[in-house]
Amino acid sequence: MGLVYAFEPMVLEGLRTGRLQRVLERYAPTVPGFFLYFPSVARRSPPLRLFVEVAKELAVRAVK
């Protein structure tokens, strides 16, 4: 038994099945998604572009 602060998409299955439950819900912030901020010059960096693409793919999978 324990507490965790996690992004909802990452624990959605556990919430659906009842293995996990929300606590202190009224204090939990709701945000419409994930955000990534970086300088515009970094946009041309191949490693950063790859990271952003992988992050998008993983986010889509987590919601399904």
N, C-alpha and C positions, 0 to 999 in steps of 0.2 A: 504494500500500500504506500502511496506517495502522491506528491503533487508535481505537475509539470506545466510549464508555460510553453505552449506550442502553437504553431499555425494550424488553424482548423483543418485545412485540406490534408494535412499530414496525419491527423488522428480521426478523420471522418468515419472510417470503417469501424474503429473501436467504439465511437459514439453510437453509430447505427446499431451495432450488435449488443450494446449495453455493457461491454467490457470496461468502458470508460464513461465517466460522467462529468459534466461541467460543475465547477464549484466557483463561488464568487463571481458568477456570471455578470452581475450588474456592474462590476468593476472592470470587466474585460473590454478592451477597446475593439471597435469594429472598423476595419479598413477594407476598402473595396479591392484589394489585391496586393501584390508584391511590388516593391519599388526599387529601382537600381539607379543611383545617381553617379555620374562620372563626367569628367571634363570632355568637352567636344573634341579635343585633339586625341583623346584616348579612343574615340569611336573607330579610328582607323587601325587600331591595334588588332592583329589577327587573334591573339589569345583572348582578348576581351570579347571580340565578336563571337568566338567559339563558346566562351562561357555563357554569354547572353542566350545563344541559341539552345544550349543544353539546359539552361535554367528554364527557358520557355517550355521546352519539351517536358521536363520533369513536372512543371506546374500544371500542364494540361493533363498529364497522367494522374496526378494526385487528385484532381477534381473528378475524374471519371470513376 
